[in-house]
Amino acid sequence: MTMHRLIQILKIVVFSYSSISVVCSAEDYGKFTNYIPTNMSINADIMVLATPPKVQEILVRMQSAMKSNSEWFKSYISKSEKDKPLEFHKNFGITKQEYQYFLSQSKKMQLVKNGEATLNFSFNSQNEVEIIGLPGKYPHDKLSYNVKSNIINIANNNLGEFTTINQTKSDSPTGKWTGVQWKIQEVNSASDYKSIKFAIGTLSEENKNIIYYDVNIAVNGTPNKLSYILLYDPA
């Protein structure tokens, strides 16, 4: 082999390698690109929607009063107007101000930390983006994302309906955030249906990434629900 021919072969090899590297580095993560943590493994806070802690505390005292005076409560409730809050009574076991607070705040949900999870971002043998360590039992504990088809597979379901998210309501439990979502919705009957959503994005008013996962399915009449929000640092 001549020196000229060897140089030509080396040029082709180097060019091919560099071209492959550019394509992979630019497109490996697809729609996940903006949400991959720097070190690929990170602790996330598991968040659930709940009423404010003070509302919960007031409710506990009301329930205790109801148990202590159950017959009176049954009679009092039977005389109340339909679809209207009960009029305050001292037998509720709380003050009138606390009851007013309870009525005004009981419908306001907020994010409350319920635990932690270690998320590991990687590539599987099919060169798909993979997240391992999601809350929930198998098969809800991991997902794979095919960059080329833009489809997420989780719990043996392909989420192929893709949309972008722009949450602009600052008074919502999550606050403002932007991101992307995949989902699947199928309804065969009242006892056989599935609705699964997975979203990932970034909070607008806080340096945090967000994952939202919601499952509402029924197979042969047996329902299964799972819902959570994860917050994690982008770095």
Secondary structure, DSSP 4 states (H G I P E B T S, - for coil): --HHHHHHHHHHHHHHHHHHHHHHHHHTTGGGGGG--TTSEEEEEEEEEE--HHHHHHHHHHHHHHHHTHHHHHHHHHTSPTTSPPPP-GGGSS-HHHHHHHHHHTT--EEEEEEEEEEEEEE-TTS-EEEE--SSSTTTTEEEEETTTTEEEETTEEE-EEEEEEE--TTSTT-SEEEEEEEEEEEEETTEEEEEEEEEEEESSSS-EEEEEEEEEEETTEEEEEEEEEEE---
